[in-house]
Amino acid sequence: MAPKPATDGFLAARAKTASARITLALAAAAVLALAGCGGGGSDASSTATAGSSASADAPAGSEGASPSASSPSEGPQGSKQAAQAPGQSPKASATQGQGAKTGKPITIPKGEPESAPTPAERQQATVADIALASPDLQTAPGAAATLAAANTCDGSNTSPSLVWQGVPPASAELVLLVMNSQPVQGKLFFDWAVAGLSPDLTSLETGRLPAGAVLGQNSFGKESYEICPPKGSAETYIFALYALPEPLGASRGFDPQRLREAILAQAGNVGLLAAAYVRG
């Protein structure tokens, strides 16, 4: 299965500097809706004048007039509404017989616009741009990817194979965390935690880790991969592969929550993969 780019919908690292936050916020913009709001004045006068003129020029009770004629038409409640006269603005036409809409004018904030991030800030910002995928996931048209029973405690509880691409060349270490998408008792629940992965790697085989990999303690209290949701439940799991510019030097049995905090304190890149499992 070809890797597909992931998006940072969950658990993507947030850089600790303001400049990195600027980069992550580029997609968000405030839009001020100004249409239909104004202070009255000359617009209201011209609208009222246009409405009166159109009504006076149109013959009352005319039938079968062409759509472009300036004859009035009956509204839903029998009220006559003058058609738009040639050269008349849409705003004036829309407010004939009703008066112009009035309201408080919107004050546009003033000040210097926020400067765009520099190339150096872009390079340091954390983004979800590593393509992470698993050939072992079960897929169906129109359905979310699911884990096979073999990848859970209903089977052999074997970790699925993973493939990725897009790790930045300057990366010093890869860290893989697998978490429930929903916190358990207000805390992240870790199903697998692996540090010390070489940045030169592009895949992990099913149920195997390369030399140098360091296992942390998952939330079941084990130094291993384990996905075992309660019976009768449906869970979604997030596989997060972090590429770090500096090695963390984690020791075997590390606390994945503390390691994740250290990861988020760095600027780096991440790949995300979601997989569901329904346990009967």
C-alpha positions in Angstrom: 0.0 0.0 0.0 1.5 3.3 -1.0 2.1 5.8 1.8 -0.2 8.7 1.9 0.6 12.1 3.4 -0.8 12.4 6.9 -2.3 15.5 8.4 -1.8 16.9 11.8 -5.3 16.4 13.2 -4.0 15.0 16.5 -0.8 14.8 18.5 1.4 16.6 16.1 4.2 18.4 17.9 3.7 22.1 18.7 7.0 24.0 18.7 7.9 25.9 21.9 8.8 29.2 20.1 6.4 31.9 19.0 7.9 31.8 15.5 6.9 28.1 15.1 3.4 28.8 16.2 3.2 31.5 13.5 4.0 28.8 10.9 1.4 26.4 12.3 -1.2 29.2 12.2 -0.7 30.2 8.6 -3.9 28.3 7.6 -6.0 30.3 10.0 -7.3 33.8 9.0 -10.0 36.1 10.5 -12.7 37.2 8.0 -14.7 40.3 8.7 -18.2 40.2 7.0 -19.0 43.8 5.9 -21.8 43.1 3.4 -25.1 44.6 4.3 -23.7 46.7 7.2 -23.3 50.5 7.0 -24.2 53.7 8.7 -27.1 54.8 6.5 -26.5 58.3 5.3 -26.4 58.9 1.5 -26.9 55.2 0.7 -30.2 55.2 2.5 -31.3 58.4 0.7 -30.5 57.2 -2.7 -32.2 53.9 -2.0 -35.4 55.5 -0.9 -35.4 57.9 -3.9 -34.8 55.0 -6.3 -37.6 53.0 -4.8 -40.1 55.9 -5.1 -39.1 56.7 -8.7 -39.5 53.1 -9.8 -42.9 52.8 -8.2 -44.2 56.1 -9.7 -43.0 55.2 -13.2 -44.6 51.7 -13.3 -48.2 51.4 -14.4 -50.4 49.9 -11.7 -51.9 46.5 -12.3 -50.0 45.7 -15.5 -50.0 42.0 -16.6 -47.7 40.1 -18.8 -44.8 42.6 -18.6 -41.4 41.4 -19.7 -38.9 40.6 -16.9 -36.8 43.6 -17.9 -39.7 46.0 -17.6 -39.9 48.3 -14.6 -43.5 47.2 -13.7 -44.2 46.1 -10.1 -44.7 42.5 -9.3 -46.8 40.9 -6.5 -44.8 39.5 -3.6 -45.7 36.4 -1.6 -48.1 38.5 0.6 -49.5 40.7 -2.1 -47.1 43.6 -1.5 -45.9 45.2 -4.6 -42.1 45.2 -5.2 -40.6 47.4 -7.9 -38.3 45.6 -10.4 -34.8 46.9 -10.7 -34.6 50.0 -12.9 -31.9 50.3 -15.6 -28.7 51.6 -14.0 -30.0 51.0 -10.5 -27.5 49.4 -8.1 -28.4 45.9 -6.7 -28.3 47.4 -3.2 -30.9 50.0 -4.0 -33.1 47.4 -5.7 -32.9 45.0 -2.7 -34.0 47.7 -0.3 -36.9 49.3 -2.2 -39.9 49.9 -0.1 -38.0 48.7 3.0 -35.4 51.4 3.6 -31.7 50.7 3.8 -30.4 48.3 6.3 -28.8 50.1 9.2 -26.4 49.1 11.9 -23.2 50.0 13.7 -20.2 50.1 11.4 -17.6 47.4 12.0 -14.2 48.8 13.1 -11.4 47.2 11.3 -8.4 46.6 13.7 -5.4 48.7 12.9 -1.8 47.9 13.4 1.2 46.4 11.7 0.4 43.0 10.0 2.2 40.0 11.4 5.3 39.3 9.4 5.6 36.1 7.5 7.9 33.4 8.9 11.5 33.4 7.8 13.0 30.4 6.0 14.8 29.5 9.2 11.5 29.6 11.1 9.8 27.4 8.6 12.6 24.8 8.8 12.3 24.7 12.6 8.5 24.5 12.7 6.9 21.1 13.5 4.7 19.9 10.6 2.9 16.6 9.7 4.7 16.0 6.5 6.1 12.5 6.8 4.0 10.0 4.8 3.3 7.0 7.1 1.4 3.9 6.1 1.0 0.2 6.9 0.5 -2.6 4.3 -1.0 -4.7 7.1 -4.0 -2.4 7.6 -7.3 -3.7 6.3 -9.1 -1.2 4.0 -12.5 -1.1 2.2 -14.0 1.5 0.0 -15.7 4.2 2.1 -14.4 2.8 5.4 -11.6 3.7 7.8 -8.5 1.6 7.9 -8.7 -1.1 10.5 -6.2 -3.3 12.4 -6.3 -7.0 11.8 -7.1 -9.3 14.8 -3.5 -10.5 14.5 -2.3 -7.0 15.5 -4.4 -7.1 18.7 -4.8 -9.4 21.8 -7.5 -11.2 19.9 -4.6 -12.7 17.9 -0.9 -12.8 18.3 -0.7 -9.1 19.4 2.0 -8.5 16.7 2.9 -5.0 15.7 1.9 -4.2 12.1 4.5 -3.4 9.5 5.1 0.3 8.8 6.5 2.2 5.9 7.3 5.9 5.6 9.0 8.6 3.5 9.8 12.3 3.9 12.1 12.2 6.9 14.2 15.4 6.8 17.9 14.7 5.9 19.1 16.5 9.1 17.1 14.3 11.5 19.0 12.7 14.3 16.5 10.2 15.7 13.1 8.7 15.0 10.6 8.0 17.8 7.4 5.9 17.3 4.5 6.3 19.7 1.1 4.5 19.4 -1.7 6.0 21.4 -5.4 5.7 21.9 -7.1 8.6 20.1 -9.2 9.2 23.2 -7.5 9.8 26.6 -8.2 7.3 29.3 -9.1 8.9 32.7 -7.8 12.2 31.3 -4.4 10.9 30.3 -2.9 9.7 27.0 -2.9 5.9 26.8 0.2 4.5 25.2 0.1 1.1 23.5 3.7 1.2 22.1 6.7 3.4 22.6 9.9 3.0 20.7 12.8 5.5 20.7 16.4 5.3 19.2 15.3 4.5 15.7 17.8 5.5 13.0 16.7 8.4 10.7 17.9 6.3 7.8 15.1 3.7 8.3 12.1 3.8 6.0 10.2 0.8 7.4 9.6 -1.6 10.2 8.8 -5.2 9.6 5.8 -6.9 11.2 6.6 -7.8 14.8 10.2 -6.8 14.6 12.4 -3.9 15.6 15.9 -3.1 14.3 19.1 -3.1 16.4 19.4 0.0 18.5 15.7 0.5 19.1 14.8 1.4 22.7 11.4 0.2 24.1 9.5 2.3 26.6 6.9 1.1 29.1 3.4 1.2 27.7 0.3 2.1 29.7 -0.3 -1.6 30.4 3.0 -1.5 32.3 4.9 -3.6 29.7 7.9 -2.9 27.5 6.2 -4.1 24.4 3.5 -3.5 21.8 0.0 -4.3 23.0 -3.4 -3.3 21.6 -6.2 -4.8 23.7 -9.4 -2.7 24.0 -12.2 -3.8 26.3 -14.6 -6.3 24.8 -17.5 -4.8 23.0 -15.7 -1.6 22.3 -14.5 0.3 19.2 -11.2 2.1 19.5 -9.0 4.2 17.2 -5.3 4.2 17.5 -2.8 6.9 16.4 0.6 5.8 15.1 2.9 8.8 15.4 6.4 8.8 13.9 8.5 11.8 15.0 11.7 12.9 13.3 13.9 14.9 15.7 16.8 17.2 15.0 18.5 16.2 18.3 18.7 12.8 19.9 16.9 12.3 23.2 19.0 9.5 24.6 16.0 7.6 26.1 16.8 4.6 28.3 14.9 1.2 28.2 11.6 1.4 30.1 11.3 5.1 29.6 8.1 6.9 30.4 6.4 7.7 27.1 4.5 10.7 28.5 7.7 12.4 29.6 9.4 11.5 26.3 6.5 12.9 24.4 6.8 16.2 26.3 10.5 16.3 25.4 9.5 15.6 21.8 7.0 18.5 21.7 9.7 20.8 23.2 11.8 20.2 20.1 11.0 21.4 16.6 10.6 18.4 14.3 8.4 16.6 11.8 5.8 13.9 12.3 3.9 11.3 10.3 0.4 10.2 11.5 -1.6 7.1 10.8 -5.0 6.2 12.3 -6.3 2.7 12.5 -9.5 1.4 14.1 -10.4 -1.8 15.8 -13.7 -3.2 16.9 -13.6 -5.9 19.5 -16.6 -8.1 19.8 
